[in-house]
Amino acid sequence: MTRGQPGYIVVEGPIGVGKTSLVKRLAATFGSELLLEDASSNPFLERFYQNPRQVALQTQLFFLLQRTRQMQELRQSLLLPETSQPGRVADFLMEKDYLFAQLTLDDDELRLYEQVYRQLTLDIPPPDLVIYLQAPVEVLLARVAKRGLAYERLIESAYLQRLAETYARFFHNYAAAPLLIVNAATANFAENDKDYNALVEHVRTPRGGRHYLNPLPFTV
């Protein structure tokens, strides 16, 4: 990734943290292609939130197949000459699927899932940059409620807490790509230009390793 020309960027974080709205704005800024997960197309998702144990494996396998198909298409496009490749911005990291599986599947289901996961995720292209958004659970719950998606109305705070902790553990040791860790608790990247421009400056400036962005709370 050269300065001002982002390559393949992933925005990650727990449910409700603001991934998709940020991804869409980044894509508009840089003229990049969007890679979006489509949770609403998963026919098992609402039943999962109603009764997680009943359809946990089906829910995870659907997402795994959906995301690996998108990654396979990305890998094929990366074989084209570099000059003809657009930037790409995604609202999911392939590894997130395994994180959710660890939370939702029992031991036998997880062993079966791991076999499928290992076969399907060979040669997944790594991002040029991962932006990890963090926020407290009460902020996540408020944002989930605000967007009002029907299949999310049954999400419980305990589940979001476990999910946020799982993400934190995962990114504590993450080294597969440059990582920007962002405190998104008070930031509004969709509507606040100051917050957004500070983040874009990090995206435009290539850095290795891990870095941090902590936007100050907006005051009038």
N, C-alpha and C positions, 0 to 999 in steps of 0.2 A: 504494500500500500504506500503510494507516494503522497507527499503533502498535497492536500486539496483534492485528491483522487482516491476516495475510499474504494476498496475492493469488496470483499465479502465480510459484512458486519452482522453480528448477532446481538440482539438485545434480549436479556433473560432476567428472570426473577419470578417470585411467586404470583399466584392469581391476584389480580387487582392492583398490581404495582404500577401499571401504566406502560407496559411493553408495546402494545399494538399502536397506541396513539403516537408514541415516540417514533416507532419504526416508520409509520406513514409520513411523518413530518421529515424524517431524515431522507427518505426516498424522494420526496418532493424537492428537498434542498439540493441533493446531489444528482438528481436524474437517474436514480437507481431502480432496478427491478425489485418488486416486493416478493418475499417468500413468507406467506402467512399460514399458520396452522388454522384449520377450520374445525373448531370444536363443535360448532352447531351441527355439523354433518354426521357426528357420531351418534348412531341410533341408540346406543346403550347409556349415554352420559346422564340423562335425567334419571333413569332407573338406578344408576350408580349412586347418585346423591340421595336417592330415596332409601336404597338398601345396598350399601357398598359391597357386602360379601356376596350378594347374589350374582352380580355381573362384573365383578372387578376384572377378571381375566379377559372377558370379551372386550371390555372398555379399553384395556391396555393394548391388546393385540390390534384393535382397530386403529388406535393412534400410532402404534409402531409401524404398521403397514402404510398408513397415510404419510408419515414423516419420512420413512425410508424411500418411498416412491419420489417424494420431492427432492431428497438428497441425491438419488440416482439421476434425476433429470439435471440437477445442478452439476454433478460430476461430468455428465456428458457435455454440457455447455462449456465447461472449463477446458475441454479439449480443443476448442476453437482458438484461432490466433488471438493473442492477448489484446491486440489493437481493436478487435471487433467485439470484445466482451464488455458489457455494461457492469457497473457496480451492482451489488445485491445487498439488500438489508432484510434480515429475517427476524421474526419474533419468537424463534425457538432454537435451542441447541439440541442436537440429536440426543445427547446424554440425558436430557430432561426426562425422556420417556422411561429410562431406567430408574431415575429418582422417584418418579411417581409409582412405578411398579413396586419398589421397595416399601413404599408406604401402604399400598393397597392389597398386595397379594399375600396369601399364606405361603408357607415354606415350599410345599409341593408345587403350587402354581408358579412361584418365583423360579424354581429350578427349571420348569418347563419353559417359562418365558425367557430365561437366560440363554437357553439353547437356541431359540428362534432369534433372539436379539443378536447374539454373536454372529450368526450366519448372515443376517440382513444388514449389519452395519460395518461390514468389511469395506475398507477404502473410502470411508466417508471423508470428504474434503474438509480440512480444518478452516475455521474462520481466520481472517486477517486481524480481527478485533472482536472481543466480547465485551459488551457493556452490561454489567450486573447491577440491576436496580434493587435497592433495599428499602423497606419501610416497616414500621411496627404493625402488629396484627390489627389493632384498632383502625389504623389508616386503611389497611387492605379491606377490611370489612365495610368501611364507609364507602370506599370506591366501588366495591362489588355491588353494594345496595344502590348506589347512584346510577350505575349503568343499567340496572334493572333487567338483566337477562333471566328468562324464565328458568333455565336449567341450573342457574347459580343460586337460586333463592333458598336452597336447602343447605348451602355450605355452612358448616359450623366453625366457630372460632378455634376450637381445639384442633380441627383438621388443618386450618390455615397456620396455626402455630407450629404444628409438626412439619408442615411443608416449608415454612420459612426457615426453621432450624435445619432441615435437610439441605436446602439450598446453601445455607451458610457453611455447613460442613463441607459440602462439595467444592465450593469456591475457595475455601481455605487452602486447599491443596491443588487447585487447578493451575496447570502450567502448559496446556496444549496450545494456547494462543495468548497474545497480549490481552490483558484484562484491565478494564476500567471499572472500579467499584464506585457506585453512585448512591449517595444518601438521597432517596426520592421521597422522604417523609413529608417535606414541605414544598418540594419543587413541583412546578407545573410546566412540564416541557411542551405540552400541547398548546398552552395559551400565554405563557410568560416568556417573552423574548429574551430577557436577561438570563434566565435559567438556561434556555435552549441554546443561546449563542455561546455561553460558557462551555456547554457540552460539545457543541460543534467544533470549537477550537481544539478540544482534545482529539476529536475524530480527525481533524485535518492534519494534526501533527503526529507522525508515526512515532510510537514509543514501544520498546520491548518491556517485558515483565509486567508488573501490576502497578496501577496508579489509582488515585482517589480523587473524587469530586464531591464537595460538600456545599451545595448552594445555600446561601444564607436565606432565612425566612423572609418572604416578601413583606415589606412594610410600606404604608402610605405616608 
